[in-house]
Amino acid sequence: MIDKKATSRLSFRETIELHIHLYGCSFCRIYKKQSRMINEMVQALFRDAMKPGARLDEKFKNELQERIEEELNK
């Protein structure tokens, strides 16, 4: 439900169930924090990539192309 909440809306029942579960489950509270941090980092990467002038360096592009070709030739 933590992941579902990050991408869509939970029903009222799901929201209550999640709050009750998080109250008693320290593992899921940690997972929720980690998941939120990962989502924020990915969103920041996408925002940075959309800035004007954002480019991949040539070395990275060449290495990526080589890896793609190796996988295709398997």
PyRosetta script that sets phi, psi and omega in degrees:
from pyrosetta import init, pose_from_sequence

init()
pose = pose_from_sequence("MIDKKATSRLSFRETIELHIHLYGCSFCRIYKKQSRMINEMVQALFRDAMKPGARLDEKFKNELQERIEEELNK")
pose.set_psi(1, -27.0)
pose.set_omega(1, 177.9)
pose.set_phi(2, -62.8)
pose.set_psi(2, -45.2)
pose.set_omega(2, 179.4)
pose.set_phi(3, -68.9)
pose.set_psi(3, -39.3)
pose.set_omega(3, 178.2)
pose.set_phi(4, -61.1)
pose.set_psi(4, -41.0)
pose.set_omega(4, -179.5)
pose.set_phi(5, -63.2)
pose.set_psi(5, -32.4)
pose.set_omega(5, -179.7)
pose.set_phi(6, -70.6)
pose.set_psi(6, -24.4)
pose.set_omega(6, -175.7)
pose.set_phi(7, -111.7)
pose.set_psi(7, -18.2)
pose.set_omega(7, -179.3)
pose.set_phi(8, -152.7)
pose.set_psi(8, -175.3)
pose.set_omega(8, -177.6)
pose.set_phi(9, -93.3)
pose.set_psi(9, 136.6)
pose.set_omega(9, 175.4)
pose.set_phi(10, -87.2)
pose.set_psi(10, 150.8)
pose.set_omega(10, 173.9)
pose.set_phi(11, -69.7)
pose.set_psi(11, 167.0)
pose.set_omega(11, 178.7)
pose.set_phi(12, -58.8)
pose.set_psi(12, -43.8)
pose.set_omega(12, 179.8)
pose.set_phi(13, -61.8)
pose.set_psi(13, -45.7)
pose.set_omega(13, 179.6)
pose.set_phi(14, -61.8)
pose.set_psi(14, -39.4)
pose.set_omega(14, 179.0)
pose.set_phi(15, -61.6)
pose.set_psi(15, -45.6)
pose.set_omega(15, 179.0)
pose.set_phi(16, -63.8)
pose.set_psi(16, -47.3)
pose.set_omega(16, -179.7)
pose.set_phi(17, -59.9)
pose.set_psi(17, -41.5)
pose.set_omega(17, 179.5)
pose.set_phi(18, -64.4)
pose.set_psi(18, -45.1)
pose.set_omega(18, 179.5)
pose.set_phi(19, -61.5)
pose.set_psi(19, -42.0)
pose.set_omega(19, 179.2)
pose.set_phi(20, -64.1)
pose.set_psi(20, -44.3)
pose.set_omega(20, -179.3)
pose.set_phi(21, -64.4)
pose.set_psi(21, -44.6)
pose.set_omega(21, -178.9)
pose.set_phi(22, -64.0)
pose.set_psi(22, -30.5)
pose.set_omega(22, 177.9)
pose.set_phi(23, -59.7)
pose.set_psi(23, -36.0)
pose.set_omega(23, -175.4)
pose.set_phi(24, -105.3)
pose.set_psi(24, -6.6)
pose.set_omega(24, -173.5)
pose.set_phi(25, -118.5)
pose.set_psi(25, 103.8)
pose.set_omega(25, -178.2)
pose.set_phi(26, -69.2)
pose.set_psi(26, -29.5)
pose.set_omega(26, 179.2)
pose.set_phi(27, -64.1)
pose.set_psi(27, -43.7)
pose.set_omega(27, -179.6)
pose.set_phi(28, -71.5)
pose.set_psi(28, -31.0)
pose.set_omega(28, 175.2)
pose.set_phi(29, -64.4)
pose.set_psi(29, -41.1)
pose.set_omega(29, 176.8)
pose.set_phi(30, -65.3)
pose.set_psi(30, -44.9)
pose.set_omega(30, 178.8)
pose.set_phi(31, -58.7)
pose.set_psi(31, -42.2)
pose.set_omega(31, -179.9)
pose.set_phi(32, -60.7)
pose.set_psi(32, -44.5)
pose.set_omega(32, 178.7)
pose.set_phi(33, -63.8)
pose.set_psi(33, -45.1)
pose.set_omega(33, -179.9)
pose.set_phi(34, -64.0)
pose.set_psi(34, -43.0)
pose.set_omega(34, -180.0)
pose.set_phi(35, -62.0)
pose.set_psi(35, -43.5)
pose.set_omega(35, 178.9)
pose.set_phi(36, -62.5)
pose.set_psi(36, -42.8)
pose.set_omega(36, 179.5)
pose.set_phi(37, -63.9)
pose.set_psi(37, -42.8)
pose.set_omega(37, 179.0)
pose.set_phi(38, -62.4)
pose.set_psi(38, -45.3)
pose.set_omega(38, 178.9)
pose.set_phi(39, -60.2)
pose.set_psi(39, -42.1)
pose.set_omega(39, 178.7)
pose.set_phi(40, -64.7)
pose.set_psi(40, -39.7)
pose.set_omega(40, 179.7)
pose.set_phi(41, -66.3)
pose.set_psi(41, -41.9)
pose.set_omega(41, 179.0)
pose.set_phi(42, -65.2)
pose.set_psi(42, -42.4)
pose.set_omega(42, 177.8)
pose.set_phi(43, -62.1)
pose.set_psi(43, -39.1)
pose.set_omega(43, 178.0)
pose.set_phi(44, -64.5)
pose.set_psi(44, -39.6)
pose.set_omega(44, 177.4)
pose.set_phi(45, -61.5)
pose.set_psi(45, -43.9)
pose.set_omega(45, 178.9)
pose.set_phi(46, -65.3)
pose.set_psi(46, -40.9)
pose.set_omega(46, 178.0)
pose.set_phi(47, -61.3)
pose.set_psi(47, -44.1)
pose.set_omega(47, 179.9)
pose.set_phi(48, -64.6)
pose.set_psi(48, -37.0)
pose.set_omega(48, -178.8)
pose.set_phi(49, -69.2)
pose.set_psi(49, -24.2)
pose.set_omega(49, -177.9)
pose.set_phi(50, -88.1)
pose.set_psi(50, -5.9)
pose.set_omega(50, 179.6)
pose.set_phi(51, -68.0)
pose.set_psi(51, 145.0)
pose.set_omega(51, 177.1)
pose.set_phi(52, -59.4)
pose.set_psi(52, 137.0)
pose.set_omega(52, 178.6)
pose.set_phi(53, 86.6)
pose.set_psi(53, -0.9)
pose.set_omega(53, 178.4)
pose.set_phi(54, -71.9)
pose.set_psi(54, 126.5)
pose.set_omega(54, -177.5)
pose.set_phi(55, -142.9)
pose.set_psi(55, 153.2)
pose.set_omega(55, 171.2)
pose.set_phi(56, -84.4)
pose.set_psi(56, 142.6)
pose.set_omega(56, 177.7)
pose.set_phi(57, -74.9)
pose.set_psi(57, 157.4)
pose.set_omega(57, -174.2)
pose.set_phi(58, -61.9)
pose.set_psi(58, -38.9)
pose.set_omega(58, -179.8)
pose.set_phi(59, -60.5)
pose.set_psi(59, -46.2)
pose.set_omega(59, 179.9)
pose.set_phi(60, -62.8)
pose.set_psi(60, -44.0)
pose.set_omega(60, 179.6)
pose.set_phi(61, -61.7)
pose.set_psi(61, -41.5)
pose.set_omega(61, 179.4)
pose.set_phi(62, -65.5)
pose.set_psi(62, -43.7)
pose.set_omega(62, 178.4)
pose.set_phi(63, -63.1)
pose.set_psi(63, -41.0)
pose.set_omega(63, 178.9)
pose.set_phi(64, -64.3)
pose.set_psi(64, -42.9)
pose.set_omega(64, 178.3)
pose.set_phi(65, -61.5)
pose.set_psi(65, -41.4)
pose.set_omega(65, 178.5)
pose.set_phi(66, -63.0)
pose.set_psi(66, -41.8)
pose.set_omega(66, 179.8)
pose.set_phi(67, -65.7)
pose.set_psi(67, -38.9)
pose.set_omega(67, 178.4)
pose.set_phi(68, -64.0)
pose.set_psi(68, -46.0)
pose.set_omega(68, -179.8)
pose.set_phi(69, -62.9)
pose.set_psi(69, -40.5)
pose.set_omega(69, 177.6)
pose.set_phi(70, -61.1)
pose.set_psi(70, -43.2)
pose.set_omega(70, -179.7)
pose.set_phi(71, -67.1)
pose.set_psi(71, -36.3)
pose.set_omega(71, 179.4)
pose.set_phi(72, -70.1)
pose.set_psi(72, -28.6)
pose.set_omega(72, -177.8)
pose.set_phi(73, -86.5)
pose.set_psi(73, 0.1)
pose.set_omega(73, -179.7)
pose.set_phi(74, -72.8)
pose.dump_pdb("model.pdb")
